[in-house]
């Protein structure tokens, strides 16, 4: 069963929401039957590709008409929420840059089965390590660290590969009424908006998977081996 997630690397609640979903999956018996599909979304696609802000606080002050003190106050509570979720959100270090190429890299990673690791690496690079996620050197290093081939990464960054996929994701979000991220869609039926608590994700997982399983009875799931009794009456 698929869980599609619209998010942006620069979104702190997207990072928190990812952790909450992972906690729910850790409690879900059929987690091996879940496929996570990362969808692109840009909170601010108008940030010039050749420019970045010093940090999140500066960005908020310059674009939202608030003082640095007000920006610090606004992000302090978010940072505390991140700490409770197990992530470090350092808004004084976080370099605000255009995330378009980072999203293209995630699409590449999705084709290689390492999108979750790529997303995690980008979140950490942005929020914790203060790295510029628009920098080709940074993206190459992060991509290689999760197992992508450098030639594949540079092939994407030096072309427009996956640009259409990123644009399609953003258009799809608009069409289904996404007004903010993170936005999680379970089995194309149930949506969870925002970084909800893990128990909300778990409840939605259980409901959507029960329905999906009923609709797909012939699909064989990976089963942990244990003692069983067969139709012939033999128990082993």
PyMOL commands that set and color helices and strands:
alter all, ss='L'
color gray80, all
select helices_A, chain A and resi 12-26+31-33+56-63+68-85+100-111+115-127+136-145+150-157+163-175+198-215
alter helices_A, ss='H'
color red, helices_A
select strands_A, chain A and resi 2-7+35-40+52-53+96-97+183-186+190-193
alter strands_A, ss='S'
color yellow, strands_A
deselect
rebuild
show_as cartoon
